[in-house]
Amino acid sequence: MMKMRKIGLLLMIGMLCLQLFTFNIEVAAKNYPTKPIQLICPWAAGGSTDLLCRTLAKVAPKYFPEPIVVINRTGGAAAVGLGDAKRAKADGYTIVIASNPPFVSQPYLKKNLPYSLNDFTSIIGLSKEICTMAVNTESPWENIDQLIEDAKKNNKTITFGHSGVGLFPHLAAESFFKATGVQARGVVFDGDGPAITAAIGGHIDVVIATANGLVQQVKAGNLKALVTLAQKRSMSFPDIPCMKDMGYDDIDFNIWKYLLVPKGTSDEIVKYLHDNFKKVIEDPEFIAGMNKMEMEIGYLTGKEIDNKLNKEYKLVGNMLKELGFIK
């Protein structure tokens, strides 16, 4: 009898502790936020993702009572920053910006990544950057049709520069050249910048990079944009064709950025972050900042982010197998 009473007492204490814990979480969520929110950027200061974060943080005080503080945690193709975010407390005070490649291509190419999509809850999609092909202004090709015709007629192998094996500029180029029947050879560079520089110097035939990464060099007269490797035309180059224009409905490569929080963050905080960041990206000041950076806004709900990542993960896996990069 005494043993049963002890068990009953322990169960009662356990239930009270659980109720108290739940109560504390609910109170914290209702009062959230009460201190600055840290936004981890896994890429270097001055890059397109960092600038996106700082534009977000600049407009956020209109909708958040506490500041958004951008922290750069670089290294390992975003693995360092995502790993740090994964290990943070799931209290809403650490969020991280990510793009699709760390979740859809890097898991195939790198072992023992310190994160996975299951470690996070998706909040909101922010932007979309479209992969685009450009050539040196002294190139004989004035448009993409001339490049295809010349390469096929003269049995040329087109050299294309890109920022890394398995990243979207690389996969976009491989898909395009395969679809058009053009022989091509990829040349890997340490980022878009060196690849663009090589194209300007005439060391490669074409460069594949994001439209917003190319636009300043096109405006300066150093490069010519030929084609957008996505289903929609780019706001940066509205006059050049996209894949849909050329009849390739299955080629669509966009690098999109979105916000995540560590798994376990309460639903109330997740909703608060989504609703208020949605107000930020709809704010005229934020839109003006994005237009200045030649970036397109790409709103997605958390569920839409997860669905797109899972779909692209399967697609990229099949592509990497076909290209011989994985078994």
C-alpha positions in Angstrom: 0.0 0.0 0.0 2.8 2.4 0.9 4.6 1.6 -2.3 1.5 2.4 -4.3 1.2 5.8 -2.5 4.8 6.6 -3.3 4.2 5.8 -7.0 1.0 7.9 -6.9 2.9 10.8 -5.3 5.7 10.6 -7.8 3.2 10.6 -10.7 1.5 13.6 -9.2 4.8 15.5 -8.8 5.7 14.6 -12.4 2.4 15.9 -13.7 2.8 19.1 -11.8 6.3 19.6 -13.1 5.1 19.0 -16.7 2.2 21.5 -16.2 4.6 24.1 -14.8 7.0 23.5 -17.7 4.2 23.9 -20.2 3.0 27.0 -18.4 6.5 28.6 -18.4 6.8 27.9 -22.2 3.3 29.5 -22.8 4.2 32.6 -20.8 7.6 32.9 -22.5 5.9 32.7 -25.9 3.2 35.3 -25.0 5.9 37.7 -23.8 8.3 37.0 -26.7 10.5 38.7 -27.7 12.0 40.4 -24.6 15.6 40.6 -25.9 17.5 40.9 -29.2 17.0 38.1 -31.7 20.2 36.7 -33.3 20.1 36.0 -37.0 22.9 33.7 -38.1 24.2 34.3 -41.6 26.4 31.3 -42.6 28.0 33.3 -45.4 30.6 36.1 -45.4 29.9 39.8 -44.7 29.3 41.8 -47.9 27.9 38.9 -49.9 24.4 38.7 -51.3 23.0 36.7 -48.3 24.6 39.0 -45.8 23.2 42.1 -47.5 19.8 40.4 -47.5 20.0 39.8 -43.8 21.1 43.4 -43.1 18.2 44.7 -45.2 15.8 42.5 -43.2 17.3 43.7 -39.9 17.1 47.3 -40.9 13.4 47.2 -41.6 12.5 44.7 -38.8 12.2 47.3 -36.0 9.0 48.5 -37.5 7.4 45.2 -36.6 9.6 43.7 -33.8 9.9 45.3 -30.3 13.5 44.0 -30.1 16.3 44.3 -32.7 17.4 41.6 -35.1 21.2 41.2 -34.8 23.1 39.7 -37.8 25.9 37.4 -36.8 28.2 35.9 -39.6 29.2 32.3 -38.9 31.1 31.2 -42.0 32.7 28.1 -43.2 32.0 24.7 -44.7 29.6 25.9 -47.4 27.2 27.1 -44.6 27.8 24.0 -42.5 29.3 26.0 -39.6 26.5 28.5 -39.3 23.8 25.8 -39.7 25.5 23.6 -37.1 25.6 26.5 -34.6 22.0 27.2 -35.2 21.0 23.6 -34.7 22.7 23.6 -31.3 21.1 26.8 -30.1 18.2 26.9 -27.6 14.9 26.5 -29.3 13.5 29.7 -27.7 13.1 31.9 -30.7 16.2 34.0 -30.0 18.3 32.3 -32.6 17.2 32.1 -36.2 19.3 31.3 -39.3 19.1 32.1 -43.0 19.7 29.3 -45.4 19.5 28.4 -49.1 18.5 25.2 -50.9 22.0 23.7 -51.8 23.0 23.0 -48.2 20.0 20.8 -47.8 19.5 19.4 -51.4 23.0 18.8 -52.7 25.5 19.0 -49.9 24.1 15.9 -48.1 25.0 13.8 -51.2 28.5 15.3 -51.5 29.7 15.7 -47.9 29.8 13.1 -45.2 29.0 13.9 -41.5 27.3 17.2 -42.0 26.6 18.8 -38.6 22.9 19.4 -39.5 19.9 18.1 -41.4 16.6 19.5 -42.3 15.0 17.5 -39.5 17.0 19.7 -37.0 14.9 22.8 -37.9 11.5 24.3 -38.3 11.0 26.4 -41.4 9.6 29.9 -41.0 9.4 31.9 -44.2 10.8 32.2 -47.7 12.5 35.6 -48.4 14.2 35.7 -51.8 14.8 34.0 -55.1 18.0 34.3 -57.2 17.9 33.0 -60.7 20.8 31.1 -62.4 21.9 32.9 -65.5 24.4 32.3 -68.3 26.7 35.2 -69.5 29.6 35.6 -71.9 32.4 38.1 -72.4 31.2 41.1 -74.4 33.8 40.3 -77.1 32.3 36.8 -77.6 31.0 36.2 -81.1 27.7 35.0 -79.7 25.0 37.7 -79.4 22.3 35.3 -78.2 21.9 31.8 -76.9 20.8 30.4 -80.3 24.1 31.5 -81.9 26.0 29.7 -79.1 24.1 26.5 -79.6 24.4 26.6 -83.4 28.1 27.4 -83.4 28.9 24.7 -80.9 27.0 22.0 -82.8 28.1 23.1 -86.3 31.8 23.3 -85.4 31.8 20.5 -82.8 33.0 22.8 -80.1 33.3 22.0 -76.4 32.0 25.0 -74.4 33.9 25.7 -71.1 31.6 27.0 -68.4 32.7 28.4 -65.1 30.7 27.8 -61.9 31.0 28.1 -58.1 31.2 24.5 -57.1 30.3 20.9 -57.9 26.7 20.1 -57.0 25.7 23.7 -56.5 22.9 25.1 -58.6 24.9 27.1 -61.1 26.8 23.8 -61.9 23.6 21.7 -62.1 21.8 24.3 -64.2 24.6 24.4 -66.8 24.8 20.6 -66.9 21.0 20.3 -67.5 21.0 23.0 -70.1 23.9 21.7 -72.2 22.5 18.1 -72.0 19.1 19.2 -73.1 20.5 21.2 -76.1 23.0 18.6 -77.1 26.0 20.9 -76.7 29.3 19.4 -75.6 30.5 21.3 -72.5 33.1 21.0 -69.7 32.7 22.6 -66.3 35.5 24.7 -64.6 35.2 25.0 -60.9 36.0 28.3 -59.1 35.9 29.3 -55.5 32.7 31.3 -55.7 30.8 33.4 -58.3 33.3 36.2 -58.2 36.3 34.3 -59.5 34.2 32.6 -62.2 32.8 36.0 -63.4 36.4 37.4 -63.4 37.5 34.5 -65.6 34.7 35.1 -68.1 35.6 38.8 -68.3 39.2 37.8 -68.9 38.2 35.4 -71.7 39.6 32.3 -69.8 36.3 30.4 -70.1 33.6 30.6 -72.7 30.6 31.2 -70.4 29.9 31.8 -66.7 26.9 30.5 -64.8 26.0 32.6 -61.8 23.0 34.3 -60.1 21.4 37.2 -62.1 22.0 39.7 -59.3 25.6 38.6 -59.2 26.1 39.3 -62.9 24.0 42.4 -63.4 26.7 45.0 -62.4 29.2 43.5 -64.9 26.6 43.4 -67.6 25.7 47.1 -66.9 29.4 47.9 -67.0 29.8 46.4 -70.4 32.0 43.5 -69.4 29.6 40.7 -69.9 26.5 39.8 -72.0 23.7 37.8 -70.5 22.4 35.1 -72.8 19.8 33.0 -71.1 18.0 32.5 -67.8 18.2 28.9 -66.6 14.8 29.0 -64.9 11.1 28.9 -66.0 10.6 32.7 -65.5 12.6 35.6 -66.9 14.8 37.5 -64.5 13.9 41.1 -63.3 17.6 41.9 -63.9 17.5 40.7 -67.5 13.8 40.9 -68.7 14.8 40.9 -72.4 16.7 37.6 -72.4 14.9 34.3 -72.8 14.2 31.8 -70.0 13.9 28.0 -70.2 10.1 28.2 -70.8 10.7 30.5 -73.8 13.0 27.9 -75.3 10.7 24.9 -74.6 12.6 23.3 -71.7 9.9 22.9 -69.1 11.9 20.7 -66.8 14.9 23.1 -66.3 14.3 25.5 -63.4 17.2 26.5 -61.1 16.5 29.2 -58.5 18.6 29.7 -55.4 16.2 30.8 -52.7 16.8 32.0 -49.2 14.6 31.4 -46.2 14.6 31.5 -42.4 14.8 28.5 -40.0 14.7 28.1 -36.2 15.9 25.1 -34.1 13.5 22.2 -33.9 11.4 22.4 -30.7 10.7 26.1 -31.0 7.1 26.6 -29.9 4.3 26.9 -32.5 3.4 30.3 -31.0 6.9 31.7 -31.6 7.1 30.2 -35.1 3.8 31.9 -36.0 4.9 35.2 -34.5 8.2 35.1 -36.5 6.4 34.1 -39.7 3.7 36.8 -39.4 6.1 39.6 -38.5 8.8 38.7 -41.1 6.0 38.6 -43.7 5.2 42.2 -42.8 8.9 43.1 -43.2 9.2 41.6 -46.7 6.0 43.3 -47.8 7.2 46.7 -46.5 8.0 49.3 -49.2 11.4 50.0 -47.6 12.4 46.4 -47.8 11.1 46.0 -51.4 13.1 49.1 -52.4 16.2 47.6 -50.8 15.7 44.4 -52.7 15.2 46.2 -56.0 18.4 48.1 -55.4 20.3 44.8 -54.9 18.6 43.3 -57.9 17.1 40.6 -55.8 13.6 39.1 -56.2 11.3 38.5 -53.2 10.3 34.9 -52.9 7.7 34.4 -50.2 7.0 30.9 -49.1 5.3 29.4 -46.0 7.2 27.0 -43.8 5.3 24.1 -45.3 6.1 25.2 -48.8 9.8 25.5 -47.9 9.8 21.9 -46.6 7.9 20.6 -49.7 10.3 22.3 -52.1 13.4 21.1 -50.3 12.2 17.5 -50.2 11.3 17.7 -53.9 14.6 19.3 -54.9 16.6 16.8 -52.8 15.3 13.9 -54.9 15.8 15.8 -58.2 19.3 16.7 -57.3 20.2 13.2 -56.2 19.1 11.8 -59.5 21.1 14.4 -61.4 24.3 13.8 -59.4 23.9 10.1 -60.2 23.5 10.7 -63.9 26.5 13.0 -63.9 28.6 10.4 -62.1 29.3 12.4 -59.0 27.7 9.9 -56.7 26.8 6.2 -57.0 
